[in-house]
Amino acid sequence: MEKRIYLDHAATTPLDNEVLEAMLPYLSQKFGNPSSLHSFGREAHDAIEDSRKKVADLIGAKEKEIIFTSGGTESDNLAIRGVAYLNKDKIKEEGPHIITSSIEHPAVLETCRDLEKEGFKVKYLKVDRYGFIDLEELKETISKGTFLITIMFANNEIGTIQDIEKIGKIAKDSGIIFHTDAVQAVGKLDIDVRRLNIDMLSISAHKIYGPKGVGALFVREGIRLKSIQTGGGHERGLRSGTENVPGIVGLGEACRLAKERMNEDTLHMTKLRDKLIKGVIENIEESYLNGHPEKRLPNNAHFRFTAVEGESLVLSLDQKGIAASTGSACSSKKLQASHVLLAIGLSPVEAHGSLRLTLGRENTEEEIDYVLDVLPDVVKRLREISPLWRKK
Ligand SMILES: Cc1ncc(COP(=O)(O)O)c(C=O)c1O
């Protein structure tokens, strides 16, 4: 088969074989409904509880603090709406009620925008050229009516890692609940929810070599949420609906593996990432790195190239067997300049010239060599036909 190199792990990861093996029995003979009292039900119930422990272990949480959901999007919705709807009485108080950032994933941004239509006031903090929020501005923005701060752990496009511990401390000192969308950070960074002062944290299985359509929300003991889905009262009444048992088993196993392999994976991906960044910046003129040079996810390399369109770059690389992205999988369909790149100060034209390469544990040094071999020529050819490229 033709060479194919997958460098789009921020969009989704392949399913790990061990994860698949763990899931298979729950797609066949172990099919019980976890709510049933008989042995089939108990078997499924025990598998869910075992997974809950594995998820909790990865982030330093207690088992009862993990709620299974259908993925990162639902976890974000449950966290934000769940807190907002319990604080409806605060709508009359001075805003902002919710503080977030301008570079969040749409799962957070659109949820906040929707809540604005219901009368909540939301402050979208600006970020600097690397994607960091200003902690002083965060402190100054907090007002009497503020009940929730939701800031992502690491950005899905440019990979920038926020100072989560300090943000959590600011929230804690002000008695405000702190939620973080950690979909891109979990499994790659050492996360301890207690050390980092996190009250709620969103996880998605398919970004950590687990299956799609399953995730979890950590909700610190004592924090109350209003359920956004009514029904049979599963997951402590917070997420009604018969549990996705194979998916949850897959998420648990993916978390167990992530914990076991984190150090090795991080070292491996960081080495490849740095080789990639160095190779691109040194060998392609007018190429730039987006995001912070060090405080970035170990697997993220995000570039922009003068006078080259990101979409054309992705399609040309695909012809060479390299799977890349311009940014997030969600915004790529819309052909709008990424809100993240505009927020860090790029012009719409610059933002359109971006390429995201996100590594995984299975990538090899030879694959990076191949990319470094192919990419300069692809950029050169696209520039030759670009009206924006000044001929030298
Ligand atoms: C930062 C972030 N949050 C949330 C999500 C949504 O997760 P899911 O696909 O599990 O709904 C993603 C997926 O790209 C993401 O990158």
The ligand as an SDF file (V2000), in Angstrom:
LIG
                    3D

 16 16  0  0  0  0  0  0  0  0999 V2000
  -10.4760   21.4350   22.9730 C   0  0  0  0  0  0  0  0  0  0  0  0
  -11.6280   20.5770   22.5200 C   0  0  0  0  0  0  0  0  0  0  0  0
  -12.7720   20.5940   23.2110 N   0  0  0  0  0  0  0  0  0  0  0  0
  -13.8230   19.8440   22.8680 C   0  0  0  0  0  0  0  0  0  0  0  0
  -13.7850   19.0270   21.7710 C   0  0  0  0  0  0  0  0  0  0  0  0
  -14.9800   18.2130   21.4140 C   0  0  0  0  0  0  0  0  0  0  0  0
  -14.8060   16.8630   21.8010 O   0  0  0  0  0  0  0  0  0  0  0  0
  -15.7290   15.7210   21.1720 P   0  0  0  0  0  0  0  0  0  0  0  0
  -15.2900   15.5370   19.7700 O   0  0  0  0  0  0  0  0  0  0  0  0
  -15.4720   14.5120   22.0260 O   0  0  0  0  0  0  0  0  0  0  0  0
  -17.1450   16.1790   21.2980 O   0  0  0  0  0  0  0  0  0  0  0  0
  -12.6050   18.9810   20.9860 C   0  0  0  0  0  0  0  0  0  0  0  0
  -12.5500   18.1640   19.7550 C   0  0  0  0  0  0  0  0  0  0  0  0
  -11.9060   18.5420   18.7880 O   0  0  0  0  0  0  0  0  0  0  0  0
  -11.4970   19.7800   21.3920 C   0  0  0  0  0  0  0  0  0  0  0  0
  -10.3620   19.7590   20.7000 O   0  0  0  0  0  0  0  0  0  0  0  0
  1  2  1  0
  2  3  1  0
  2 15  2  0
  3  4  2  0
  4  5  1  0
  5  6  1  0
  5 12  2  0
  6  7  1  0
  7  8  1  0
  8  9  2  0
  8 10  1  0
  8 11  1  0
 12 13  1  0
 12 15  1  0
 13 14  2  0
 15 16  1  0
M  END
$$$$
